[in-house]
């Protein structure tokens, strides 16, 4: 008991204010989240594609931009293509065959009214190529402002800055730098546009940005990134979570030991009290800890696991090398040479065409503004990826491992699901789950509509899902998207705020009693001031 009291007291003294900030800012993450745009919002604001004659193929665009991309994307391709003669087509065929080997994804859409190939290579770099002349596009301030005006329907915007990191933008390294604009409305709305791809990355009001600062910067220690200490952020979160869990656990044990409810005639404290304290803050701290301590411990411990300490859990997503194996061969040459044209006769709600590849097969998918997808007939393209093609891709990723079973899921399971901020466009259904007969019991979730690898799990990642995500977010079963979730989380976070607020007061009192020299010095100064005024 003395050891428990010592640990709880001094861990609480050190981390009381941190826990108060952690619980308070956790509310902003739980109820507000990040104003990152989801797929449905992007499609709703996308421009109708309406392909026209004269647009060039992916291979021609890659060929025309090869020199500029080799120089690091700082210049535009100088040559303009106007439909291409025989010599130009042959040169694009040869150069494109080289340039497209690293293409992981290629999408054709309109950005700022202009047709653009948005390409991602196998190492994760993203770039925009003009679909009219193949130029490598860098979206300057004026172009970004036009895109932002079209998105918002605003007549004019105020340019604020061009930055490398936007507030609350996560996993956006491949989109930076960003142009930031303000509408000038009473809500303080700002819009952020990628200078690399022309995509709108964020639209947020002043209040939403404040919650992002509170949640992302304080709860996740993003302020360390701003100070140039981003490499230490994960370690700082790991240690903070570990010691916070110790503080919560020791307090929980002490609370249960000291609780005397008087059940079955057992003794209580004086005047029938179930707890030993008379002072208000101590009583608040005791009851908040006894009632909400289990949740406080769960959140602190799961926060510790969230950082994957010591890399004890496998990675959440497939590596670039794994994705390259999964996709297999490069895009077929017929795909590289395919040119969009008005003859496609696409419906007016189609906003994007995307090439996807699996092995020797390629699929051209048209996506409508409502998210509906369908395959488009094109030279070298298949009508769909059959199950055998999907399983062959899975075998390439887990080479040498037999497939144990497969299942087509028409509803979410415990590991692949949309949370309360996602839609079916972010986590599409149906999916093909492929289970492997390896020691890790690996599973892949594949989108049969375009062959994308949506998620991968093994035994350690499943453990992470329950030790972190389930405990921290309560995102399981029907409960994760039910209105009861909001009240449940709000109730227990409020206990955490009360617990940590009372801990701050008690820690301050403990520190004042533990520094008698400073107290004596203050007393002497007060005595001297009193003598001087007498």
PAKOLFI-567597 format. One line per field, with one value per residue (C-alpha): residue number from 0; residue in three letters; x, y, z. Coordinates in steps of 0.2 Angstrom, whole numbers, plus 2048, in hexadecimal, padded with zeros to 3 digits. Each point is the difference from the previous one (the first is absolute). Layout:
<sites>
resi c(NUM:...) $
resn c(ala:...) $
xx c(X:...) $
yy c(Y:...) $
zz c(Z:...) $
</sites>
This chain:
<sites>
resi c(0:1:2:3:4:5:6:7:8:9:10:11:12:13:14:15:16:17:18:19:20:21:22:23:24:25:26:27:28:29:30:31:32:33:34:35:36:37:38:39:40:41:42:43:44:45:46:47:48:49:50:51:52:53:54:55:56:57:58:59:60:61:62:63:64:65:66:67:68:69:70:71:72:73:74:75:76:77:78:79:80:81:82:83:84:85:86:87:88:89:90:91:92:93:94:95:96:97:98:99:100:101:102:103:104:105:106:107:108:109:110:111:112:113:114:115:116:117:118:119:120:121:122:123:124:125:126:127:128:129:130:131:132:133:134:135:136:137:138:139:140:141:142:143:144:145:146:147:148:149:150:151:152:153:154:155:156:157:158:159:160:161:162:163:164:165:166:167:168:169:170:171:172:173:174:175:176:177:178:179:180:181:182:183:184:185:186:187:188:189:190:191:192:193:194:195:196:197:198:199:200:201:202:203:204:205:206:207:208:209:210:211:212:213:214:215:216:217:218:219:220:221:222:223:224:225:226:227:228:229:230:231:232:233:234:235:236:237:238:239:240:241:242:243:244:245:246:247:248:249:250:251:252:253:254:255:256:257:258:259:260:261:262:263:264:265:266:267:268:269:270:271:272:273:274:275:276:277:278:279:280:281:282:283:284:285:286:287:288:289:290:291:292:293:294:295:296:297:298:299:300:301:302:303:304:305:306:307:308:309:310:311:312:313:314:315:316:317:318:319:320:321:322:323:324:325:326:327:328:329:330:331:332:333:334:335:336:337:338:339:340:341:342:343:344:345:346:347:348:349:350:351:352:353:354:355:356:357:358:359:360:361:362:363:364:365:366:367:368:369:370:371:372:373:374:375:376:377:378:379:380:381:382:383:384:385:386:387:388:389:390:391:392:393:394:395:396:397:398:399:400:401:402:403:404:405:406:407:408:409:410:411:412:413:414:415:416:417:418:419:420:421:422:423:424:425:426:427:428:429:430:431:432:433:434:435:436:437:438:439:440:441:442:443:444:445:446:447:448:449:450:451:452:453:454:455:456:457:458:459:460:461:462:463:464:465:466:467:468:469:470:471:472:473:474:475:476:477:478:479:480:481:482:483:484:485:486:487:488:489:490:491:492:493:494:495:496:497:498:499:500:501:502:503:504:505:506:507:508:509:510:511:512:513:514:515:516:517:518:519:520:521:522:523:524:525:526:527:528:529:530:531:532:533) $
resn c(unk:unk:unk:unk:unk:unk:unk:unk:unk:unk:unk:unk:unk:unk:unk:unk:unk:unk:unk:unk:unk:unk:unk:unk:unk:unk:unk:unk:unk:unk:unk:unk:unk:unk:unk:unk:unk:unk:unk:unk:unk:unk:unk:unk:unk:unk:unk:unk:unk:unk:unk:unk:unk:unk:unk:unk:unk:unk:unk:unk:unk:unk:unk:unk:unk:unk:unk:unk:unk:unk:unk:unk:unk:unk:unk:unk:unk:unk:unk:unk:unk:unk:unk:unk:unk:unk:unk:unk:unk:unk:unk:unk:unk:unk:unk:unk:unk:unk:unk:unk:unk:unk:unk:unk:unk:unk:unk:unk:unk:unk:unk:unk:unk:unk:unk:unk:unk:unk:unk:unk:unk:unk:unk:unk:unk:unk:unk:unk:unk:unk:unk:unk:unk:unk:unk:unk:unk:unk:unk:unk:unk:unk:unk:unk:unk:unk:unk:unk:unk:unk:unk:unk:unk:unk:unk:unk:unk:unk:unk:unk:unk:unk:unk:unk:unk:unk:unk:unk:unk:unk:unk:unk:unk:unk:unk:unk:unk:unk:unk:unk:unk:unk:unk:unk:unk:unk:unk:unk:unk:unk:unk:unk:unk:unk:unk:unk:unk:unk:unk:unk:unk:unk:unk:unk:unk:unk:unk:unk:unk:unk:unk:unk:unk:unk:unk:unk:unk:unk:unk:unk:unk:unk:unk:unk:unk:unk:unk:unk:unk:unk:unk:unk:unk:unk:unk:unk:unk:unk:unk:unk:unk:unk:unk:unk:unk:unk:unk:unk:unk:unk:unk:unk:unk:unk:unk:unk:unk:unk:unk:unk:unk:unk:unk:unk:unk:unk:unk:unk:unk:unk:unk:unk:unk:unk:unk:unk:unk:unk:unk:unk:unk:unk:unk:unk:unk:unk:unk:unk:unk:unk:unk:unk:unk:unk:unk:unk:unk:unk:unk:unk:unk:unk:unk:unk:unk:unk:unk:unk:unk:unk:unk:unk:unk:unk:unk:unk:unk:unk:unk:unk:unk:unk:unk:unk:unk:unk:unk:unk:unk:unk:unk:unk:unk:unk:unk:unk:unk:unk:unk:unk:unk:unk:unk:unk:unk:unk:unk:unk:unk:unk:unk:unk:unk:unk:unk:unk:unk:unk:unk:unk:unk:unk:unk:unk:unk:unk:unk:unk:unk:unk:unk:unk:unk:unk:unk:unk:unk:unk:unk:unk:unk:unk:unk:unk:unk:unk:unk:unk:unk:unk:unk:unk:unk:unk:unk:unk:unk:unk:unk:unk:unk:unk:unk:unk:unk:unk:unk:unk:unk:unk:unk:unk:unk:unk:unk:unk:unk:unk:unk:unk:unk:unk:unk:unk:unk:unk:unk:unk:unk:unk:unk:unk:unk:unk:unk:unk:unk:unk:unk:unk:unk:unk:unk:unk:unk:unk:unk:unk:unk:unk:unk:unk:unk:unk:unk:unk:unk:unk:unk:unk:unk:unk:unk:unk:unk:unk:unk:unk:unk:unk:unk:unk:unk:unk:unk:unk:unk:unk:unk:unk:unk:unk:unk:unk:unk:unk:unk:unk:unk:unk:unk:unk:unk:unk:unk:unk:unk:unk:unk:unk:unk:unk:unk:unk:unk:unk:unk:unk:unk:unk:unk:unk:unk:unk:unk:unk:unk:unk:unk:unk:unk:unk:unk:unk:unk:unk:unk:unk:unk:unk:unk:unk:unk:unk) $
xx c(800:80E:808:7EF:7FD:812:7FE:7EE:805:80F:7FB:7F0:80B:80A:7F2:7F0:800:804:7F2:7F4:805:800:7EE:7FA:807:7FB:7EE:804:807:7F1:7F2:808:80F:80A:7F8:808:7F5:7F9:7FD:7EE:804:80D:7F5:7F2:80B:809:7FE:7F8:80D:7F8:810:804:809:813:803:810:803:809:80F:801:7FE:80E:80B:7FE:803:80E:80E:7F7:7FC:812:805:7F5:7F0:806:7FD:7F3:802:803:7F9:7ED:7F7:7F2:7F9:811:807:807:811:7FA:7F5:80E:80C:7F2:7FE:812:803:7EF:805:80E:7F8:7F0:809:7FF:7ED:7F6:7F0:7FA:7F0:7F9:7F6:7FD:80A:7FB:7F7:80F:802:80E:808:803:80E:807:810:805:80A:7F1:805:7F1:800:7F4:802:7F6:7F5:802:813:807:808:805:7F4:805:7F0:805:7F7:7F4:7FC:7FC:7F5:7F6:7FE:7FB:7F3:7F8:7FF:7F8:7F6:808:803:811:80C:80E:811:808:810:808:805:808:7F4:7EE:7F7:7F9:805:806:808:802:813:7FD:7F5:80B:802:7EF:7F8:7F5:7F2:7F2:7EE:7FE:7F0:7FB:804:812:800:810:804:810:805:80F:80D:805:7F0:7F3:7F5:7F7:807:7F6:7F1:7FF:7F8:809:7F7:805:812:800:7FA:80D:80D:7F9:7FE:80F:80C:7FD:7F9:80D:80E:801:808:810:800:7FF:80F:80A:7FF:7F4:80C:7FD:7ED:7FD:80B:7F9:7EE:806:808:7F1:7F4:80A:802:7EE:7FA:80A:7F9:7EE:803:807:7F2:7F3:808:801:7EE:7F9:80B:7F9:7EE:7F5:7EE:7FA:7F8:7FA:803:812:808:801:809:7FA:7EE:7FD:80B:806:810:80D:800:7F7:809:7F6:80E:805:7EE:7FF:810:7FB:7EF:805:80E:7F6:7F2:80A:811:7FE:7FD:80E:80C:7F9:802:812:805:7F9:808:811:7FC:7FB:812:805:80E:80F:7F6:7F8:7F1:801:7FD:7EF:802:80A:811:805:809:7F1:7F4:80C:7FF:7EE:7FD:80D:804:801:7F1:7FD:807:7EE:7FB:80F:7FB:7ED:7FA:7F0:7F3:7EF:7FB:800:7EF:801:7F1:800:802:811:80E:80F:808:80C:80C:803:80C:801:80E:7FE:7EE:7FA:7EF:7F9:7F4:7F4:7FA:7F0:7FD:7F6:80E:7F9:80D:800:80D:803:804:812:80D:80A:7F4:7F6:7ED:804:80D:7FA:802:80F:809:7FD:806:80F:804:7FE:80C:80D:7FF:802:80B:803:7F0:7F1:7EE:7F6:7EF:7F7:7F0:7F6:7FB:7F0:801:80E:808:80A:810:7FA:7F3:7FB:800:7F4:809:801:7F5:7FE:80B:80E:7FE:7F7:7F6:800:812:809:809:80E:806:811:807:80F:805:7FA:7EF:801:7F1:7FF:7F0:7FF:7F4:7F9:7FA:812:80C:806:808:7F5:807:80B:800:80A:800:80A:7F6:7EF:807:804:7EE:7FA:80D:800:7F1:7F3:805:804:7F1:7F3:7FE:7F9:7F0:7F0:805:80D:7F3:7F2:7FB:803:813:800:7F8:80B:810:7FB:7FB:811:80A:7F8:805:812:7FF:7FA:80D:80E:7FA:7FF:812:807:7F9:807:811:802:7FC:80D:80D:7FD:802:80F:80A:802:80F:7F6:7F1:80C:808:7EE:7FC:80F:7FC:7EF:806:80D:7F2:7F5:80E:803:7EE:7FE) $
yy c(800:80D:7FC:802:811:806:7FC:807:810:805:7F9:80B:80F:7FF:7FB:808:80F:7F5:7F5:80F:806:7EE:7FD:811:800:7EE:807:80A:7F1:7F5:80C:80C:7F7:806:80B:7F4:7FE:7EF:7F8:805:812:7FF:7F8:80C:80F:7F7:807:7F6:7F7:800:7FA:809:7FB:806:7FA:7F6:7EF:7FC:7FA:810:80B:7F6:801:813:803:7F4:80D:80C:7F2:7FB:811:7FF:808:812:803:7FE:7F4:80C:7F6:802:7F1:803:7EF:7F9:7FA:7EF:804:808:7F1:7F4:80A:801:7ED:7FD:80D:7FC:7EE:805:80E:7F6:7F2:809:805:7F9:80A:80C:80A:80C:80E:813:80B:813:7FC:7F8:7ED:7F9:7EF:7FE:7F3:7F7:7F5:7F1:80A:80A:810:809:80D:808:7FF:80A:7F5:80C:802:7F5:80E:7FD:80C:80A:809:812:80C:806:7EF:7FA:80F:7FB:7EF:806:80C:7F2:7F5:80D:80A:810:80F:804:7FA:807:7F7:7FD:7F5:7F2:7F3:7EF:7FA:804:800:7EE:7F9:7EE:7F5:80E:800:7FC:80F:80E:80F:807:811:807:80C:808:804:80F:7FA:801:7EE:803:7F2:7FB:7F5:7F6:7FB:7F5:808:7EF:7F8:80F:7F6:808:7F9:809:80C:806:80E:809:7F5:7F0:805:805:7EE:7F9:80A:7F9:7EE:7FE:80C:7FD:7EE:7F9:80B:808:80F:7F6:800:813:801:7F5:7F2:7F5:7F1:7FF:802:7ED:7FD:80E:7F9:7EF:805:80B:7F2:7F4:80B:806:7ED:7FD:80F:7FB:7EE:803:80D:7F3:7F3:80C:806:7EE:7FD:80F:7FF:7FA:800:7F6:7F2:7F1:80A:803:80F:811:810:80D:805:7F2:807:7F4:809:807:812:810:80D:804:7FE:7EF:7FA:805:7F8:7F0:7FE:805:7F3:7F2:802:806:7F9:7F0:80A:80C:7F2:7F8:810:803:7EE:800:811:7F7:7F2:80D:804:7EE:800:7F6:7FC:7F1:801:7FE:80F:806:801:7F7:806:807:7F0:7F5:80B:7FE:7ED:801:80A:7F6:804:812:807:7F7:80B:801:809:80C:804:802:811:807:808:807:7EF:7F8:808:801:805:812:7FB:7F7:80A:7F4:7F2:7F5:7F2:7F2:7F1:7EE:7F5:801:807:812:807:812:805:80F:808:80B:80E:7F5:7F4:7F3:7F6:7F7:7F8:809:7F7:804:7F8:7F5:801:7F2:801:7FC:7F8:7EE:7F7:7F7:810:807:7F0:800:811:7FA:7F2:80C:80A:7F1:7F6:7EE:800:7F6:808:7F8:807:80F:809:80D:80C:80B:807:806:7F5:804:805:808:80D:812:80B:80D:80D:7F5:7FB:7F1:80A:800:7EE:7F8:7F0:7F2:7FA:7F0:7FA:7F4:7F6:7F8:7F0:808:801:812:7FB:80F:807:80C:80A:804:80B:7F5:810:806:7F4:80B:7F9:808:7F9:7F2:7F8:7F3:7F9:80F:80D:7F8:801:813:802:7FA:807:812:803:7F7:806:812:803:7F3:7FD:7EE:7F9:80A:80B:80A:808:801:811:7F8:800:813:800:7F1:808:811:7F9:7F7:80E:80C:7F5:800:813:801:7F3:80A:811:7FB:7F8:810:809:7F2:800:812:7FF:7F2:80A:80F:7F5:7F7:810:808:80A:809:802:807:80D:806:802:80A:80B:803:804:80D:808:801:808:80D:805:801) $
zz c(800:804:7EF:7F7:809:7FC:7EE:7FE:809:7F7:7EF:803:804:7F0:7F4:808:7F4:7F2:803:802:7EE:7F9:806:7FB:7EF:7FE:7FF:7F1:7F7:805:7FC:7F3:7F8:7F2:7F2:7F3:7F1:7FD:7EF:7FF:802:7F3:7F3:804:7FB:7F1:7EF:7F2:7F6:7EE:7F7:7EF:7F1:800:812:801:807:811:7F7:7F6:810:809:7F1:7FE:813:802:800:80B:80D:7FF:805:80F:7FA:800:7EE:7F3:7F0:7F2:7F1:7FC:7F9:7F4:7FD:7FA:7F0:7FC:807:810:803:7FD:80C:80D:7FF:803:80E:808:801:80B:80A:804:809:810:7FE:80F:7FC:7F1:801:7F3:806:7FE:80C:7FF:7F0:7F7:7FD:80A:803:813:802:80F:7FD:80A:80D:804:7F7:7F8:7F1:7F4:7ED:7F4:7F5:7F2:7FE:80D:80A:812:80A:80F:806:804:80B:7F2:7FA:812:803:7F1:806:811:7F9:7F6:80F:80B:7F3:807:7F5:809:80C:80B:7FE:811:7FD:7F8:80D:801:80D:803:810:804:7EF:803:7F3:7F4:7FD:7ED:7FE:807:7FF:803:7FB:80D:7FD:80B:7FA:80C:808:812:803:7FB:7F3:7F7:7F2:7FC:7EF:7FB:7F5:7FA:7FA:801:80C:80E:810:80D:803:812:80A:80E:80D:7F7:7FF:813:803:7F5:80A:810:7FA:7F4:807:812:801:7F3:805:7EF:807:801:7ED:800:80B:7F5:80C:7F6:801:813:7FF:800:80E:80A:7FE:804:811:804:7FD:80A:80F:7FF:800:80F:809:7FB:805:811:804:7FB:80B:80F:7FD:801:80F:809:7FB:80E:7FA:810:7F6:80B:810:7FD:809:7F7:804:80D:7FE:7F3:7F3:7F2:7FE:80C:7FA:806:7F5:7F1:7F3:807:800:7EE:7FB:80A:7F8:7EE:801:808:7F3:7F0:805:7F6:7F0:804:802:7F0:7F6:807:7FD:7EE:7FD:804:7F4:7F3:7FD:7FC:80D:7FB:7F0:808:7F4:7ED:7F5:7FC:7ED:7F3:7FC:7EF:7FC:805:7F5:7F1:802:802:7F1:7F6:7EE:7F9:7F7:7EF:7F1:7F9:810:7FF:7EE:804:7FC:807:7F4:7FE:7F8:812:802:813:80A:806:812:7FD:808:7FF:7F6:809:7FA:80C:7FD:807:7F8:7ED:801:800:804:7FB:80D:7FE:811:801:80B:80C:801:7F4:7F7:7EF:7F5:7EF:7F0:7FA:7F6:80B:80F:807:805:812:80B:803:810:7F9:7FC:812:807:7F5:807:812:7FD:7F9:80F:80C:7F4:806:80B:7FD:800:80E:7FB:7F7:804:7F7:80E:7FD:811:80B:80D:810:7F6:7F0:803:7FE:810:805:7F5:7F0:7F2:7F5:7F3:80C:805:7F1:800:7FB:803:7FE:80F:7FD:80F:7FF:809:808:812:801:7F9:7F3:7F7:7F2:7FC:7ED:7F7:7F1:7F7:7FC:808:80E:80F:80E:810:807:811:809:812:807:7F6:806:812:7FD:7FA:810:80C:7F8:7F4:80A:811:7FA:7F4:804:7EE:800:7FA:7FE:80E:7F6:7F5:80C:809:811:7FB:802:812:805:7FB:807:811:803:7F9:80C:80F:7F9:800:811:806:7F8:805:812:7FE:7FA:810:80C:7F6:803:812:802:7F7:80B:810:7F8:7FD:812:7FB:7F3:80C:80D:7F4:7FB:812:803:7F1:806:812:7F9:7F5:80F:80A:7F3:7FF:813) $
</sites>
